[in-house]
Amino acid sequence: MRSRTIDIGEKFGYWQVLESQGLEILCQCTACGTQRKVFKFNLLNGKTKSCGCVKKGSLLEIGTTFGRLTVIDNQEIKQLGRLAKVLVKCSCGTEKYVYKHSLISGSTNSCGCLRRELLLKINPENLREYHSWSYIKQACYNTNHPFYKKHGGCGIEVHPSWRDNFNQFLLDMGKAPNNTIIARIDITGDYAPGNCFWSNRKKYWQELERAEINKFIKNFYISIAQDKKAKISESTIRLILEEHMNGEANINNIAR
């Protein structure tokens, strides 16, 4: 397998490439200015990050690159066990705090996007986003799915660009944050770019449950009115629902 090309100016930890010919690459340590030839293999595999001048306790230089991560704030945030984190920005645009020692040792080279890319190449079914993509298709097109009645049964569809293309779905939706679920801005609209977002899972189910309860109560009041051959206006029903949400409505009083 052919190794990738190393460009002049490219950074590996504190090493910055000056000359890129041959198996030994001439580099300069940006921490102290030392120039030294370093084996290309060691640079690519993260086995060397500096000339050795960077010692425990010293601050990382802003702009230093570790794999896909670039230090953008070297002020250390102390964690449990006195381990320090620094703010970095990944080449994919993600900013996050990572352990300083993980950067220097080479054990952390990205925000997690590199691992996700590798998983996608091996088996996309390992991704949370894949399960969400599979779910919306089943809910819209599988008549045996428990939620088909409220999706496909109501005419809800998956956008053509997503239907058979998980990569496009992932590109449009982006990475799903932890504890999130796919949701629609307009719940009467399709699963489509611009109408979907990653919603907090707990909040999503709470809102869904509240909507179902409101629907049940509204139907209950309407049935009472019909049984009594009475007429209750929409504004009155709306007021009752608001009172119910505040714990003030009394069904027995309404039923009399």
C-alpha positions as CSV (number, residue, x, y, z in Angstrom):
1,M,0.0,0.0,0.0
2,R,1.5,3.3,-1.0
3,S,2.0,5.8,1.8
4,R,0.5,9.3,1.4
5,T,2.5,12.3,0.4
6,I,3.8,14.7,3.0
7,D,3.7,18.4,2.0
8,I,6.2,21.1,2.9
9,G,4.7,23.2,5.7
10,E,2.5,20.3,7.0
11,K,2.5,19.9,10.8
12,F,2.7,16.8,12.9
13,G,2.5,17.8,16.6
14,Y,5.3,20.3,17.0
15,W,7.1,19.2,13.9
16,Q,6.7,21.3,10.8
17,V,8.0,19.9,7.5
18,L,10.8,21.8,5.8
19,E,11.8,19.2,3.1
20,S,9.7,16.2,2.2
21,Q,11.9,14.0,0.0
22,G,13.0,10.5,1.0
23,L,12.2,8.4,4.0
24,E,13.7,10.9,6.4
25,I,11.9,14.2,6.4
26,L,13.6,17.4,7.5
27,C,11.4,19.0,10.2
28,Q,11.6,22.0,12.5
29,C,10.2,21.8,16.1
30,T,7.9,24.8,16.4
31,A,8.3,24.8,20.2
32,C,12.1,25.5,20.2
33,G,13.2,25.9,16.6
34,T,15.4,22.7,16.5
35,Q,15.8,21.2,13.0
36,R,16.1,17.4,12.6
37,K,15.5,14.7,10.1
38,V,12.6,12.4,11.2
39,F,11.5,9.2,9.7
40,K,8.4,9.6,7.6
41,F,6.8,6.5,9.1
42,N,7.1,8.0,12.6
43,L,5.4,11.3,11.5
44,L,2.5,9.6,9.9
45,N,1.9,7.2,12.8
46,G,2.2,9.9,15.5
47,K,5.2,8.3,17.2
48,T,7.0,11.5,17.3
49,K,5.5,14.9,18.1
50,S,8.5,17.1,18.9
51,C,12.3,17.1,19.4
52,G,11.7,16.3,23.1
53,C,11.7,19.8,24.4
54,V,8.1,19.7,25.3
55,K,7.9,18.5,28.8
56,K,5.1,17.8,31.2
57,G,3.5,20.9,32.5
58,S,4.4,23.2,29.6
59,L,1.7,24.8,27.6
60,L,0.9,23.7,24.1
61,E,1.5,26.2,21.4
62,I,-1.7,27.7,19.8
63,G,-1.8,26.5,16.2
64,T,-0.1,23.3,16.8
65,T,-1.7,20.4,14.9
66,F,-2.1,16.9,16.1
67,G,-3.5,14.8,13.3
68,R,-6.8,16.6,12.4
69,L,-6.8,18.6,15.6
70,T,-5.4,22.1,15.9
71,V,-5.0,23.8,19.3
72,I,-7.0,27.1,19.4
73,D,-6.8,27.8,23.1
74,N,-3.9,26.5,25.2
75,Q,-5.4,27.5,28.6
76,E,-5.6,24.2,30.4
77,I,-8.9,23.1,32.1
78,K,-8.1,20.8,35.0
79,Q,-10.2,17.6,35.2
80,L,-10.6,14.9,37.8
81,G,-7.2,13.4,38.6
82,R,-5.6,16.7,37.6
83,L,-5.6,15.8,34.0
84,A,-5.7,18.9,31.8
85,K,-7.8,19.5,28.7
86,V,-7.3,22.1,25.9
87,L,-9.6,23.5,23.3
88,V,-9.0,22.2,19.8
89,K,-10.6,22.5,16.4
90,C,-11.0,19.5,14.1
91,S,-10.5,19.8,10.3
92,C,-14.2,18.9,10.0
93,G,-15.1,22.1,12.0
94,T,-15.9,20.6,15.4
95,E,-14.5,22.4,18.4
96,K,-14.1,20.5,21.7
97,Y,-11.9,20.0,24.7
98,V,-9.5,17.0,24.6
99,Y,-6.9,15.7,27.0
100,K,-3.6,17.3,26.6
101,H,-1.7,14.1,27.2
102,S,-3.8,12.3,24.5
103,L,-2.7,14.9,21.9
104,I,1.0,14.6,22.8
105,S,0.9,10.8,22.9
106,G,-0.9,10.6,19.6
107,S,-3.8,8.6,20.9
108,T,-6.3,11.3,19.9
109,N,-6.1,12.6,16.3
110,S,-9.6,13.8,15.6
111,C,-12.9,14.8,17.2
112,G,-14.2,11.3,16.4
113,C,-15.0,12.0,12.8
114,L,-12.1,9.8,11.7
115,R,-13.5,6.8,13.5
116,R,-16.9,7.5,12.1
117,E,-15.5,7.5,8.6
118,L,-13.7,4.2,9.2
119,L,-16.9,2.7,10.6
120,L,-18.9,4.0,7.6
121,K,-16.4,2.3,5.2
122,I,-16.6,-1.0,7.1
123,N,-20.3,-1.1,8.0
124,P,-22.6,2.0,8.1
125,E,-25.1,0.0,10.2
126,N,-22.9,0.7,13.2
127,L,-23.9,4.4,13.2
128,R,-26.7,5.9,15.2
129,E,-27.6,8.0,12.2
130,Y,-28.1,4.8,10.1
131,H,-30.7,3.5,12.6
132,S,-32.6,6.8,12.3
133,W,-32.4,6.7,8.5
134,S,-33.7,3.1,8.6
135,Y,-36.5,4.0,11.1
136,I,-38.0,6.9,9.0
137,K,-38.1,4.6,5.9
138,Q,-39.8,1.8,7.8
139,A,-42.3,4.2,9.4
140,C,-43.2,5.7,6.0
141,Y,-43.2,2.6,3.8
142,N,-43.6,-0.5,5.9
143,T,-47.3,-1.1,6.5
144,N,-46.5,-3.5,9.3
145,H,-44.5,-0.9,11.2
146,P,-46.2,0.2,14.5
147,F,-45.9,3.9,13.6
148,Y,-46.9,3.5,9.9
149,K,-50.4,4.8,10.6
150,K,-49.0,8.2,11.8
151,H,-46.4,8.4,9.0
152,G,-46.8,6.6,5.7
153,G,-50.5,6.1,6.5
154,C,-50.9,9.9,6.6
155,G,-49.0,10.5,3.4
156,I,-45.6,11.3,5.0
157,E,-42.7,10.3,2.8
158,V,-38.9,10.3,2.8
159,H,-37.3,12.8,0.4
160,P,-36.1,11.1,-2.8
161,S,-32.5,12.2,-2.2
162,W,-32.5,10.3,1.1
163,R,-34.7,7.3,0.3
164,D,-31.9,5.1,-1.1
165,N,-28.9,7.2,-0.2
166,F,-27.7,7.1,3.4
167,N,-24.6,9.1,2.6
168,Q,-26.7,12.0,1.4
169,F,-28.9,11.7,4.5
170,L,-25.8,11.8,6.7
171,L,-24.3,14.8,4.7
172,D,-27.5,16.8,5.1
173,M,-28.3,15.9,8.7
174,G,-24.7,15.8,10.1
175,K,-23.6,13.9,13.2
176,A,-26.3,13.1,15.7
177,P,-25.4,14.5,19.1
178,N,-25.7,12.2,22.1
179,N,-29.3,11.5,23.4
180,T,-31.0,12.9,20.3
181,I,-33.6,11.6,17.9
182,I,-34.7,12.7,14.4
183,A,-37.6,15.1,14.4
184,R,-39.5,17.3,11.9
185,I,-40.0,21.1,12.1
186,D,-43.4,20.7,10.4
187,I,-44.8,17.4,11.7
188,T,-47.2,17.3,8.7
189,G,-44.3,17.6,6.3
190,D,-42.0,14.9,4.8
191,Y,-38.7,13.7,6.1
192,A,-36.7,16.0,3.9
193,P,-33.7,18.4,4.0
194,G,-34.6,21.6,5.8
195,N,-37.5,20.0,7.7
196,C,-35.5,17.7,9.9
197,F,-33.3,18.2,12.9
198,W,-31.7,16.3,15.8
199,S,-34.0,16.8,18.8
200,N,-33.3,16.0,22.4
201,R,-34.8,12.5,22.9
202,K,-36.4,13.2,26.3
203,K,-37.9,16.5,25.2
204,Y,-39.2,15.0,22.0
205,W,-41.1,12.2,23.8
206,Q,-42.4,14.7,26.4
207,E,-43.8,16.9,23.7
208,L,-45.3,14.0,21.8
209,E,-46.9,12.6,25.0
210,R,-48.3,16.1,25.8
211,A,-49.8,16.4,22.3
212,E,-51.4,12.9,22.6
213,I,-52.9,13.9,26.0
214,N,-54.2,17.1,24.6
215,K,-55.8,15.3,21.7
216,F,-57.4,12.8,24.0
217,I,-58.8,15.5,26.4
218,K,-60.2,17.5,23.4
219,N,-62.0,14.5,22.0
220,F,-63.3,13.7,25.5
221,Y,-64.8,17.2,26.0
222,I,-66.3,17.1,22.5
223,S,-67.9,13.7,23.1
224,I,-69.4,15.1,26.3
225,A,-70.8,18.0,24.5
226,Q,-72.3,15.8,21.8
227,D,-73.9,13.5,24.4
228,K,-75.5,16.5,26.1
229,K,-76.4,18.0,22.7
230,A,-74.5,21.1,23.7
231,K,-72.3,23.3,21.7
232,I,-68.8,24.2,22.9
233,S,-66.9,26.6,20.8
234,E,-63.3,26.0,19.7
235,S,-62.1,29.0,21.8
236,T,-63.7,27.4,24.9
237,I,-62.1,24.1,24.2
238,R,-58.8,25.9,23.8
239,L,-59.2,27.6,27.1
240,I,-60.1,24.3,28.8
241,L,-56.9,22.8,27.4
242,E,-54.8,25.6,28.7
243,E,-56.4,25.3,32.2
244,H,-55.8,21.5,32.1
245,M,-52.1,22.1,31.3
246,N,-52.0,24.4,34.4
247,G,-53.8,21.7,36.5
248,E,-56.9,23.8,36.9
249,A,-59.5,22.2,34.6
250,N,-62.1,20.0,36.3
251,I,-63.6,17.4,33.9
252,N,-66.5,16.6,36.3
253,N,-67.6,20.2,36.4
254,I,-67.5,20.4,32.6
255,A,-69.5,17.2,32.3
256,R,-72.4,18.5,34.4
